[in-house]
Amino acid sequence: MEVVIGVPEELASLAAGAIEALLDRKPEAVLGLATGSSPLGIYDELARRHREGRLSFSRARGVHAR
């Protein structure tokens, strides 16, 4: 595991990039979806990339625990 310390916007972009790379390699990936405010920047960045047509979630699945 790699620990990265930085500005929240940069970290959100870095994390979204890792998820984008995963979906490029494995479009049917299962994503664990965190709740709370911590992942919101990542989700915003993923949504932006999806709107731009750079990212598809059509074959991916998401899960989260209650």
CHARMM internal coordinates of N, CA and C (Angstrom, degrees):
IC EDIT
DIST 1 N 1 CA 1.4444
DIST 1 CA 1 C 1.5243
ANGL 1 N 1 CA 1 C 107.98
DIST 1 C 2 N 1.3150
ANGL 1 CA 1 C 2 N 115.11
DIHE 1 N 1 CA 1 C 2 N 140.81
DIST 2 N 2 CA 1.4565
ANGL 1 C 2 N 2 CA 121.61
DIHE 1 CA 1 C 2 N 2 CA 178.01
DIST 2 CA 2 C 1.5198
ANGL 2 N 2 CA 2 C 109.01
DIHE 1 C 2 N 2 CA 2 C -108.63
DIST 2 C 3 N 1.3129
ANGL 2 CA 2 C 3 N 117.32
DIHE 2 N 2 CA 2 C 3 N 129.94
DIST 3 N 3 CA 1.4536
ANGL 2 C 3 N 3 CA 122.51
DIHE 2 CA 2 C 3 N 3 CA 176.56
DIST 3 CA 3 C 1.5227
ANGL 3 N 3 CA 3 C 107.62
DIHE 2 C 3 N 3 CA 3 C -99.92
DIST 3 C 4 N 1.3338
ANGL 3 CA 3 C 4 N 116.03
DIHE 3 N 3 CA 3 C 4 N 128.17
DIST 4 N 4 CA 1.4642
ANGL 3 C 4 N 4 CA 121.54
DIHE 3 CA 3 C 4 N 4 CA -178.67
DIST 4 CA 4 C 1.5184
ANGL 4 N 4 CA 4 C 107.68
DIHE 3 C 4 N 4 CA 4 C -122.82
DIST 4 C 5 N 1.3165
ANGL 4 CA 4 C 5 N 116.19
DIHE 4 N 4 CA 4 C 5 N 130.81
DIST 5 N 5 CA 1.4635
ANGL 4 C 5 N 5 CA 121.82
DIHE 4 CA 4 C 5 N 5 CA 178.20
DIST 5 CA 5 C 1.5222
ANGL 5 N 5 CA 5 C 107.07
DIHE 4 C 5 N 5 CA 5 C -114.64
DIST 5 C 6 N 1.3382
ANGL 5 CA 5 C 6 N 116.65
DIHE 5 N 5 CA 5 C 6 N 133.90
DIST 6 N 6 CA 1.4584
ANGL 5 C 6 N 6 CA 118.90
DIHE 5 CA 5 C 6 N 6 CA -178.73
DIST 6 CA 6 C 1.5068
ANGL 6 N 6 CA 6 C 112.52
DIHE 5 C 6 N 6 CA 6 C -178.79
DIST 6 C 7 N 1.3076
ANGL 6 CA 6 C 7 N 114.96
DIHE 6 N 6 CA 6 C 7 N -168.08
DIST 7 N 7 CA 1.4582
ANGL 6 C 7 N 7 CA 123.89
DIHE 6 CA 6 C 7 N 7 CA 179.00
DIST 7 CA 7 C 1.5372
ANGL 7 N 7 CA 7 C 108.50
DIHE 6 C 7 N 7 CA 7 C -72.77
DIST 7 C 8 N 1.3412
ANGL 7 CA 7 C 8 N 118.06
DIHE 7 N 7 CA 7 C 8 N 135.41
DIST 8 N 8 CA 1.4691
ANGL 7 C 8 N 8 CA 120.22
DIHE 7 CA 7 C 8 N 8 CA -176.03
DIST 8 CA 8 C 1.5311
ANGL 8 N 8 CA 8 C 114.67
DIHE 7 C 8 N 8 CA 8 C -50.99
DIST 8 C 9 N 1.3303
ANGL 8 CA 8 C 9 N 118.74
DIHE 8 N 8 CA 8 C 9 N -42.03
DIST 9 N 9 CA 1.4674
ANGL 8 C 9 N 9 CA 120.81
DIHE 8 CA 8 C 9 N 9 CA -178.92
DIST 9 CA 9 C 1.5240
ANGL 9 N 9 CA 9 C 111.05
DIHE 8 C 9 N 9 CA 9 C -64.58
DIST 9 C 10 N 1.3239
ANGL 9 CA 9 C 10 N 116.59
DIHE 9 N 9 CA 9 C 10 N -40.53
DIST 10 N 10 CA 1.4623
ANGL 9 C 10 N 10 CA 120.40
DIHE 9 CA 9 C 10 N 10 CA 178.55
DIST 10 CA 10 C 1.5242
ANGL 10 N 10 CA 10 C 111.05
DIHE 9 C 10 N 10 CA 10 C -66.97
DIST 10 C 11 N 1.3307
ANGL 10 CA 10 C 11 N 116.25
DIHE 10 N 10 CA 10 C 11 N -39.35
DIST 11 N 11 CA 1.4635
ANGL 10 C 11 N 11 CA 120.17
DIHE 10 CA 10 C 11 N 11 CA 179.17
DIST 11 CA 11 C 1.5253
ANGL 11 N 11 CA 11 C 110.96
DIHE 10 C 11 N 11 CA 11 C -66.72
DIST 11 C 12 N 1.3391
ANGL 11 CA 11 C 12 N 116.76
DIHE 11 N 11 CA 11 C 12 N -38.27
DIST 12 N 12 CA 1.4689
ANGL 11 C 12 N 12 CA 120.56
DIHE 11 CA 11 C 12 N 12 CA 177.77
DIST 12 CA 12 C 1.5271
ANGL 12 N 12 CA 12 C 109.93
DIHE 11 C 12 N 12 CA 12 C -62.61
DIST 12 C 13 N 1.3218
ANGL 12 CA 12 C 13 N 116.73
DIHE 12 N 12 CA 12 C 13 N -42.06
DIST 13 N 13 CA 1.4611
ANGL 12 C 13 N 13 CA 120.87
DIHE 12 CA 12 C 13 N 13 CA 178.83
DIST 13 CA 13 C 1.5313
ANGL 13 N 13 CA 13 C 110.94
DIHE 12 C 13 N 13 CA 13 C -65.55
DIST 13 C 14 N 1.3219
ANGL 13 CA 13 C 14 N 116.63
DIHE 13 N 13 CA 13 C 14 N -41.08
DIST 14 N 14 CA 1.4619
ANGL 13 C 14 N 14 CA 121.39
DIHE 13 CA 13 C 14 N 14 CA 178.80
DIST 14 CA 14 C 1.5256
ANGL 14 N 14 CA 14 C 110.94
DIHE 13 C 14 N 14 CA 14 C -63.31
DIST 14 C 15 N 1.3296
ANGL 14 CA 14 C 15 N 116.56
DIHE 14 N 14 CA 14 C 15 N -46.13
DIST 15 N 15 CA 1.4661
ANGL 14 C 15 N 15 CA 120.58
DIHE 14 CA 14 C 15 N 15 CA 179.74
DIST 15 CA 15 C 1.5283
ANGL 15 N 15 CA 15 C 110.87
DIHE 14 C 15 N 15 CA 15 C -65.44
DIST 15 C 16 N 1.3330
ANGL 15 CA 15 C 16 N 117.42
DIHE 15 N 15 CA 15 C 16 N -42.94
DIST 16 N 16 CA 1.4670
ANGL 15 C 16 N 16 CA 120.90
DIHE 15 CA 15 C 16 N 16 CA 177.92
DIST 16 CA 16 C 1.5201
ANGL 16 N 16 CA 16 C 110.50
DIHE 15 C 16 N 16 CA 16 C -61.87
DIST 16 C 17 N 1.3206
ANGL 16 CA 16 C 17 N 116.86
DIHE 16 N 16 CA 16 C 17 N -37.23
DIST 17 N 17 CA 1.4655
ANGL 16 C 17 N 17 CA 120.56
DIHE 16 CA 16 C 17 N 17 CA 176.60
DIST 17 CA 17 C 1.5122
ANGL 17 N 17 CA 17 C 112.35
DIHE 16 C 17 N 17 CA 17 C -62.70
DIST 17 C 18 N 1.3346
ANGL 17 CA 17 C 18 N 116.20
DIHE 17 N 17 CA 17 C 18 N -39.25
DIST 18 N 18 CA 1.4645
ANGL 17 C 18 N 18 CA 120.24
DIHE 17 CA 17 C 18 N 18 CA 178.07
DIST 18 CA 18 C 1.5272
ANGL 18 N 18 CA 18 C 110.59
DIHE 17 C 18 N 18 CA 18 C -65.66
DIST 18 C 19 N 1.3259
ANGL 18 CA 18 C 19 N 117.02
DIHE 18 N 18 CA 18 C 19 N -40.04
DIST 19 N 19 CA 1.4687
ANGL 18 C 19 N 19 CA 120.92
DIHE 18 CA 18 C 19 N 19 CA 178.46
DIST 19 CA 19 C 1.5238
ANGL 19 N 19 CA 19 C 110.15
DIHE 18 C 19 N 19 CA 19 C -68.34
DIST 19 C 20 N 1.3174
ANGL 19 CA 19 C 20 N 116.99
DIHE 19 N 19 CA 19 C 20 N -40.34
DIST 20 N 20 CA 1.4704
ANGL 19 C 20 N 20 CA 120.93
DIHE 19 CA 19 C 20 N 20 CA 176.94
DIST 20 CA 20 C 1.5290
ANGL 20 N 20 CA 20 C 110.49
DIHE 19 C 20 N 20 CA 20 C -61.46
DIST 20 C 21 N 1.3190
ANGL 20 CA 20 C 21 N 117.27
DIHE 20 N 20 CA 20 C 21 N -43.50
DIST 21 N 21 CA 1.4666
ANGL 20 C 21 N 21 CA 120.98
DIHE 20 CA 20 C 21 N 21 CA 178.63
DIST 21 CA 21 C 1.5207
ANGL 21 N 21 CA 21 C 110.68
DIHE 20 C 21 N 21 CA 21 C -63.80
DIST 21 C 22 N 1.3299
ANGL 21 CA 21 C 22 N 117.30
DIHE 21 N 21 CA 21 C 22 N -40.40
DIST 22 N 22 CA 1.4662
ANGL 21 C 22 N 22 CA 120.88
DIHE 21 CA 21 C 22 N 22 CA 177.46
DIST 22 CA 22 C 1.5282
ANGL 22 N 22 CA 22 C 110.60
DIHE 21 C 22 N 22 CA 22 C -60.41
DIST 22 C 23 N 1.3419
ANGL 22 CA 22 C 23 N 116.42
DIHE 22 N 22 CA 22 C 23 N -46.52
DIST 23 N 23 CA 1.4658
ANGL 22 C 23 N 23 CA 119.67
DIHE 22 CA 22 C 23 N 23 CA -178.44
DIST 23 CA 23 C 1.5240
ANGL 23 N 23 CA 23 C 112.03
DIHE 22 C 23 N 23 CA 23 C -69.04
DIST 23 C 24 N 1.3256
ANGL 23 CA 23 C 24 N 117.50
DIHE 23 N 23 CA 23 C 24 N -27.26
DIST 24 N 24 CA 1.4653
ANGL 23 C 24 N 24 CA 120.09
DIHE 23 CA 23 C 24 N 24 CA 173.27
DIST 24 CA 24 C 1.5256
ANGL 24 N 24 CA 24 C 110.63
DIHE 23 C 24 N 24 CA 24 C -65.80
DIST 24 C 25 N 1.3406
ANGL 24 CA 24 C 25 N 115.98
DIHE 24 N 24 CA 24 C 25 N -41.42
DIST 25 N 25 CA 1.4686
ANGL 24 C 25 N 25 CA 121.31
DIHE 24 CA 24 C 25 N 25 CA -179.52
DIST 25 CA 25 C 1.5216
ANGL 25 N 25 CA 25 C 112.39
DIHE 24 C 25 N 25 CA 25 C -77.11
DIST 25 C 26 N 1.3325
ANGL 25 CA 25 C 26 N 115.72
DIHE 25 N 25 CA 25 C 26 N -36.93
DIST 26 N 26 CA 1.4625
ANGL 25 C 26 N 26 CA 120.85
DIHE 25 CA 25 C 26 N 26 CA -173.36
DIST 26 CA 26 C 1.5335
ANGL 26 N 26 CA 26 C 109.01
DIHE 25 C 26 N 26 CA 26 C -141.22
DIST 26 C 27 N 1.3343
ANGL 26 CA 26 C 27 N 116.83
DIHE 26 N 26 CA 26 C 27 N 82.59
DIST 27 N 27 CA 1.4706
ANGL 26 C 27 N 27 CA 120.23
DIHE 26 CA 26 C 27 N 27 CA -175.71
DIST 27 CA 27 C 1.5232
ANGL 27 N 27 CA 27 C 114.06
DIHE 26 C 27 N 27 CA 27 C -59.07
DIST 27 C 28 N 1.3248
ANGL 27 CA 27 C 28 N 117.97
DIHE 27 N 27 CA 27 C 28 N -23.13
DIST 28 N 28 CA 1.4617
ANGL 27 C 28 N 28 CA 121.50
DIHE 27 CA 27 C 28 N 28 CA -178.33
DIST 28 CA 28 C 1.5245
ANGL 28 N 28 CA 28 C 111.83
DIHE 27 C 28 N 28 CA 28 C -93.60
DIST 28 C 29 N 1.3299
ANGL 28 CA 28 C 29 N 118.05
DIHE 28 N 28 CA 28 C 29 N 19.63
DIST 29 N 29 CA 1.4618
ANGL 28 C 29 N 29 CA 122.87
DIHE 28 CA 28 C 29 N 29 CA -178.35
DIST 29 CA 29 C 1.5268
ANGL 29 N 29 CA 29 C 111.27
DIHE 28 C 29 N 29 CA 29 C -58.34
DIST 29 C 30 N 1.3077
ANGL 29 CA 29 C 30 N 115.22
DIHE 29 N 29 CA 29 C 30 N 151.21
DIST 30 N 30 CA 1.4599
ANGL 29 C 30 N 30 CA 122.49
DIHE 29 CA 29 C 30 N 30 CA 173.43
DIST 30 CA 30 C 1.5222
ANGL 30 N 30 CA 30 C 106.66
DIHE 29 C 30 N 30 CA 30 C -102.15
DIST 30 C 31 N 1.3272
ANGL 30 CA 30 C 31 N 116.19
DIHE 30 N 30 CA 30 C 31 N 121.83
DIST 31 N 31 CA 1.4538
ANGL 30 C 31 N 31 CA 121.97
DIHE 30 CA 30 C 31 N 31 CA -177.71
DIST 31 CA 31 C 1.5222
ANGL 31 N 31 CA 31 C 110.30
DIHE 30 C 31 N 31 CA 31 C -103.36
DIST 31 C 32 N 1.3150
ANGL 31 CA 31 C 32 N 116.67
DIHE 31 N 31 CA 31 C 32 N 128.92
DIST 32 N 32 CA 1.4594
ANGL 31 C 32 N 32 CA 121.54
DIHE 31 CA 31 C 32 N 32 CA 173.10
DIST 32 CA 32 C 1.5198
ANGL 32 N 32 CA 32 C 108.29
DIHE 31 C 32 N 32 CA 32 C -82.55
DIST 32 C 33 N 1.3108
ANGL 32 CA 32 C 33 N 117.61
DIHE 32 N 32 CA 32 C 33 N 119.16
DIST 33 N 33 CA 1.4679
ANGL 32 C 33 N 33 CA 122.25
DIHE 32 CA 32 C 33 N 33 CA -173.81
DIST 33 CA 33 C 1.5204
ANGL 33 N 33 CA 33 C 110.35
DIHE 32 C 33 N 33 CA 33 C -99.87
DIST 33 C 34 N 1.3216
ANGL 33 CA 33 C 34 N 115.55
DIHE 33 N 33 CA 33 C 34 N 111.68
DIST 34 N 34 CA 1.4586
ANGL 33 C 34 N 34 CA 121.55
DIHE 33 CA 33 C 34 N 34 CA 179.09
DIST 34 CA 34 C 1.5241
ANGL 34 N 34 CA 34 C 109.98
DIHE 33 C 34 N 34 CA 34 C -76.70
DIST 34 C 35 N 1.3274
ANGL 34 CA 34 C 35 N 116.00
DIHE 34 N 34 CA 34 C 35 N 152.96
DIST 35 N 35 CA 1.4596
ANGL 34 C 35 N 35 CA 121.58
DIHE 34 CA 34 C 35 N 35 CA 176.92
DIST 35 CA 35 C 1.5219
ANGL 35 N 35 CA 35 C 109.02
DIHE 34 C 35 N 35 CA 35 C -110.53
DIST 35 C 36 N 1.2972
ANGL 35 CA 35 C 36 N 116.28
DIHE 35 N 35 CA 35 C 36 N 175.99
DIST 36 N 36 CA 1.4538
ANGL 35 C 36 N 36 CA 120.89
DIHE 35 CA 35 C 36 N 36 CA -179.33
DIST 36 CA 36 C 1.5106
ANGL 36 N 36 CA 36 C 110.79
DIHE 35 C 36 N 36 CA 36 C 93.66
DIST 36 C 37 N 1.3174
ANGL 36 CA 36 C 37 N 116.63
DIHE 36 N 36 CA 36 C 37 N -172.42
DIST 37 N 37 CA 1.4561
ANGL 36 C 37 N 37 CA 120.05
DIHE 36 CA 36 C 37 N 37 CA -175.03
DIST 37 CA 37 C 1.5248
ANGL 37 N 37 CA 37 C 113.02
DIHE 36 C 37 N 37 CA 37 C -88.43
DIST 37 C 38 N 1.3162
ANGL 37 CA 37 C 38 N 118.65
DIHE 37 N 37 CA 37 C 38 N -18.61
DIST 38 N 38 CA 1.4693
ANGL 37 C 38 N 38 CA 120.73
DIHE 37 CA 37 C 38 N 38 CA -176.20
DIST 38 CA 38 C 1.5274
ANGL 38 N 38 CA 38 C 114.26
DIHE 37 C 38 N 38 CA 38 C -57.33
DIST 38 C 39 N 1.3346
ANGL 38 CA 38 C 39 N 119.77
DIHE 38 N 38 CA 38 C 39 N -44.83
DIST 39 N 39 CA 1.4651
ANGL 38 C 39 N 39 CA 119.14
DIHE 38 CA 38 C 39 N 39 CA -176.25
DIST 39 CA 39 C 1.5242
ANGL 39 N 39 CA 39 C 115.08
DIHE 38 C 39 N 39 CA 39 C -85.89
DIST 39 C 40 N 1.3158
ANGL 39 CA 39 C 40 N 119.01
DIHE 39 N 39 CA 39 C 40 N 2.64
DIST 40 N 40 CA 1.4669
ANGL 39 C 40 N 40 CA 120.21
DIHE 39 CA 39 C 40 N 40 CA -172.85
DIST 40 CA 40 C 1.5256
ANGL 40 N 40 CA 40 C 112.70
DIHE 39 C 40 N 40 CA 40 C -60.69
DIST 40 C 41 N 1.3030
ANGL 40 CA 40 C 41 N 118.57
DIHE 40 N 40 CA 40 C 41 N -38.75
DIST 41 N 41 CA 1.4646
ANGL 40 C 41 N 41 CA 120.76
DIHE 40 CA 40 C 41 N 41 CA 177.88
DIST 41 CA 41 C 1.5154
ANGL 41 N 41 CA 41 C 111.73
DIHE 40 C 41 N 41 CA 41 C -63.48
DIST 41 C 42 N 1.3177
ANGL 41 CA 41 C 42 N 116.24
DIHE 41 N 41 CA 41 C 42 N -38.04
DIST 42 N 42 CA 1.4686
ANGL 41 C 42 N 42 CA 121.00
DIHE 41 CA 41 C 42 N 42 CA 177.69
DIST 42 CA 42 C 1.5201
ANGL 42 N 42 CA 42 C 109.39
DIHE 41 C 42 N 42 CA 42 C -65.58
DIST 42 C 43 N 1.3300
ANGL 42 CA 42 C 43 N 116.75
DIHE 42 N 42 CA 42 C 43 N -46.02
DIST 43 N 43 CA 1.4617
ANGL 42 C 43 N 43 CA 119.99
DIHE 42 CA 42 C 43 N 43 CA -179.50
DIST 43 CA 43 C 1.5277
ANGL 43 N 43 CA 43 C 111.20
DIHE 42 C 43 N 43 CA 43 C -63.85
DIST 43 C 44 N 1.3322
ANGL 43 CA 43 C 44 N 117.12
DIHE 43 N 43 CA 43 C 44 N -38.39
DIST 44 N 44 CA 1.4695
ANGL 43 C 44 N 44 CA 120.27
DIHE 43 CA 43 C 44 N 44 CA 176.74
DIST 44 CA 44 C 1.5299
ANGL 44 N 44 CA 44 C 110.69
DIHE 43 C 44 N 44 CA 44 C -61.56
DIST 44 C 45 N 1.3222
ANGL 44 CA 44 C 45 N 116.14
DIHE 44 N 44 CA 44 C 45 N -43.22
DIST 45 N 45 CA 1.4701
ANGL 44 C 45 N 45 CA 120.39
DIHE 44 CA 44 C 45 N 45 CA -179.94
DIST 45 CA 45 C 1.5274
ANGL 45 N 45 CA 45 C 111.10
DIHE 44 C 45 N 45 CA 45 C -67.20
DIST 45 C 46 N 1.3197
ANGL 45 CA 45 C 46 N 117.61
DIHE 45 N 45 CA 45 C 46 N -40.11
DIST 46 N 46 CA 1.4740
ANGL 45 C 46 N 46 CA 120.58
DIHE 45 CA 45 C 46 N 46 CA 177.11
DIST 46 CA 46 C 1.5276
ANGL 46 N 46 CA 46 C 110.34
DIHE 45 C 46 N 46 CA 46 C -63.28
DIST 46 C 47 N 1.3328
ANGL 46 CA 46 C 47 N 116.83
DIHE 46 N 46 CA 46 C 47 N -41.79
DIST 47 N 47 CA 1.4727
ANGL 46 C 47 N 47 CA 120.77
DIHE 46 CA 46 C 47 N 47 CA 179.13
DIST 47 CA 47 C 1.5267
ANGL 47 N 47 CA 47 C 110.34
DIHE 46 C 47 N 47 CA 47 C -63.25
DIST 47 C 48 N 1.3362
ANGL 47 CA 47 C 48 N 116.80
DIHE 47 N 47 CA 47 C 48 N -41.01
DIST 48 N 48 CA 1.4670
ANGL 47 C 48 N 48 CA 120.04
DIHE 47 CA 47 C 48 N 48 CA 178.76
DIST 48 CA 48 C 1.5231
ANGL 48 N 48 CA 48 C 110.33
DIHE 47 C 48 N 48 CA 48 C -61.90
DIST 48 C 49 N 1.3150
ANGL 48 CA 48 C 49 N 117.14
DIHE 48 N 48 CA 48 C 49 N -45.10
DIST 49 N 49 CA 1.4626
ANGL 48 C 49 N 49 CA 120.43
DIHE 48 CA 48 C 49 N 49 CA 179.75
DIST 49 CA 49 C 1.5247
ANGL 49 N 49 CA 49 C 111.20
DIHE 48 C 49 N 49 CA 49 C -64.71
DIST 49 C 50 N 1.3159
ANGL 49 CA 49 C 50 N 116.98
DIHE 49 N 49 CA 49 C 50 N -35.46
DIST 50 N 50 CA 1.4699
ANGL 49 C 50 N 50 CA 120.61
DIHE 49 CA 49 C 50 N 50 CA 176.78
DIST 50 CA 50 C 1.5297
ANGL 50 N 50 CA 50 C 110.44
DIHE 49 C 50 N 50 CA 50 C -65.45
DIST 50 C 51 N 1.3330
ANGL 50 CA 50 C 51 N 117.17
DIHE 50 N 50 CA 50 C 51 N -45.80
DIST 51 N 51 CA 1.4753
ANGL 50 C 51 N 51 CA 121.07
DIHE 50 CA 50 C 51 N 51 CA 178.78
DIST 51 CA 51 C 1.5220
ANGL 51 N 51 CA 51 C 111.56
DIHE 50 C 51 N 51 CA 51 C -59.89
DIST 51 C 52 N 1.3150
ANGL 51 CA 51 C 52 N 116.68
DIHE 51 N 51 CA 51 C 52 N -34.24
DIST 52 N 52 CA 1.4694
ANGL 51 C 52 N 52 CA 121.60
DIHE 51 CA 51 C 52 N 52 CA 179.18
DIST 52 CA 52 C 1.5264
ANGL 52 N 52 CA 52 C 112.37
DIHE 51 C 52 N 52 CA 52 C -78.03
DIST 52 C 53 N 1.3193
ANGL 52 CA 52 C 53 N 117.51
DIHE 52 N 52 CA 52 C 53 N -4.31
DIST 53 N 53 CA 1.4579
ANGL 52 C 53 N 53 CA 121.22
DIHE 52 CA 52 C 53 N 53 CA -179.97
DIST 53 CA 53 C 1.5126
ANGL 53 N 53 CA 53 C 114.23
DIHE 52 C 53 N 53 CA 53 C 81.30
DIST 53 C 54 N 1.3230
ANGL 53 CA 53 C 54 N 117.29
DIHE 53 N 53 CA 53 C 54 N 11.64
DIST 54 N 54 CA 1.4706
ANGL 53 C 54 N 54 CA 121.17
DIHE 53 CA 53 C 54 N 54 CA -178.78
DIST 54 CA 54 C 1.5150
ANGL 54 N 54 CA 54 C 112.58
DIHE 53 C 54 N 54 CA 54 C -85.25
DIST 54 C 55 N 1.3205
ANGL 54 CA 54 C 55 N 117.74
DIHE 54 N 54 CA 54 C 55 N -16.89
DIST 55 N 55 CA 1.4526
ANGL 54 C 55 N 55 CA 121.21
DIHE 54 CA 54 C 55 N 55 CA -168.77
DIST 55 CA 55 C 1.5195
ANGL 55 N 55 CA 55 C 109.93
DIHE 54 C 55 N 55 CA 55 C -142.40
DIST 55 C 56 N 1.3209
ANGL 55 CA 55 C 56 N 115.91
DIHE 55 N 55 CA 55 C 56 N 133.04
DIST 56 N 56 CA 1.4609
ANGL 55 C 56 N 56 CA 120.85
DIHE 55 CA 55 C 56 N 56 CA 177.28
DIST 56 CA 56 C 1.5195
ANGL 56 N 56 CA 56 C 109.59
DIHE 55 C 56 N 56 CA 56 C -121.92
DIST 56 C 57 N 1.3138
ANGL 56 CA 56 C 57 N 114.93
DIHE 56 N 56 CA 56 C 57 N 136.89
DIST 57 N 57 CA 1.4632
ANGL 56 C 57 N 57 CA 121.84
DIHE 56 CA 56 C 57 N 57 CA 175.03
DIST 57 CA 57 C 1.5256
ANGL 57 N 57 CA 57 C 110.78
DIHE 56 C 57 N 57 CA 57 C -108.63
DIST 57 C 58 N 1.3262
ANGL 57 CA 57 C 58 N 117.63
DIHE 57 N 57 CA 57 C 58 N 13.90
DIST 58 N 58 CA 1.4578
ANGL 57 C 58 N 58 CA 121.59
DIHE 57 CA 57 C 58 N 58 CA -171.06
DIST 58 CA 58 C 1.5323
ANGL 58 N 58 CA 58 C 113.50
DIHE 57 C 58 N 58 CA 58 C -63.24
DIST 58 C 59 N 1.3120
ANGL 58 CA 58 C 59 N 117.77
DIHE 58 N 58 CA 58 C 59 N -28.28
DIST 59 N 59 CA 1.4681
ANGL 58 C 59 N 59 CA 120.21
DIHE 58 CA 58 C 59 N 59 CA -179.42
DIST 59 CA 59 C 1.5315
ANGL 59 N 59 CA 59 C 112.29
DIHE 58 C 59 N 59 CA 59 C -107.39
DIST 59 C 60 N 1.3132
ANGL 59 CA 59 C 60 N 116.75
DIHE 59 N 59 CA 59 C 60 N -7.20
DIST 60 N 60 CA 1.4635
ANGL 59 C 60 N 60 CA 121.25
DIHE 59 CA 59 C 60 N 60 CA -178.49
DIST 60 CA 60 C 1.5369
ANGL 60 N 60 CA 60 C 110.05
DIHE 59 C 60 N 60 CA 60 C -83.20
DIST 60 C 61 N 1.3275
ANGL 60 CA 60 C 61 N 113.82
DIHE 60 N 60 CA 60 C 61 N 160.84
DIST 61 N 61 CA 1.4571
ANGL 60 C 61 N 61 CA 119.96
DIHE 60 CA 60 C 61 N 61 CA 174.48
DIST 61 CA 61 C 1.5196
ANGL 61 N 61 CA 61 C 108.09
DIHE 60 C 61 N 61 CA 61 C -126.52
DIST 61 C 62 N 1.2974
ANGL 61 CA 61 C 62 N 116.44
DIHE 61 N 61 CA 61 C 62 N 151.51
DIST 62 N 62 CA 1.4518
ANGL 61 C 62 N 62 CA 121.51
DIHE 61 CA 61 C 62 N 62 CA 177.82
DIST 62 CA 62 C 1.5074
ANGL 62 N 62 CA 62 C 110.69
DIHE 61 C 62 N 62 CA 62 C -123.37
DIST 62 C 63 N 1.3178
ANGL 62 CA 62 C 63 N 116.36
DIHE 62 N 62 CA 62 C 63 N 144.59
DIST 63 N 63 CA 1.4700
ANGL 62 C 63 N 63 CA 121.66
DIHE 62 CA 62 C 63 N 63 CA 177.18
DIST 63 CA 63 C 1.5172
ANGL 63 N 63 CA 63 C 108.57
DIHE 62 C 63 N 63 CA 63 C -135.43
DIST 63 C 64 N 1.3201
ANGL 63 CA 63 C 64 N 114.49
DIHE 63 N 63 CA 63 C 64 N 151.94
DIST 64 N 64 CA 1.4683
ANGL 63 C 64 N 64 CA 119.46
DIHE 63 CA 63 C 64 N 64 CA 170.32
DIST 64 CA 64 C 1.5153
ANGL 64 N 64 CA 64 C 107.65
DIHE 63 C 64 N 64 CA 64 C -152.09
DIST 64 C 65 N 1.3227
ANGL 64 CA 64 C 65 N 115.86
DIHE 64 N 64 CA 64 C 65 N 148.81
DIST 65 N 65 CA 1.4606
ANGL 64 C 65 N 65 CA 121.26
DIHE 64 CA 64 C 65 N 65 CA -179.12
DIST 65 CA 65 C 1.5149
ANGL 65 N 65 CA 65 C 109.08
DIHE 64 C 65 N 65 CA 65 C -88.22
DIST 65 C 66 N 1.3109
ANGL 65 CA 65 C 66 N 114.50
DIHE 65 N 65 CA 65 C 66 N 151.19
DIST 66 N 66 CA 1.4663
ANGL 65 C 66 N 66 CA 119.46
DIHE 65 CA 65 C 66 N 66 CA 176.61
DIST 66 CA 66 C 1.4912
ANGL 66 N 66 CA 66 C 109.49
DIHE 65 C 66 N 66 CA 66 C -94.32
END
COOR INIT
IC SEED 1 N 1 CA 1 C
IC BUILD
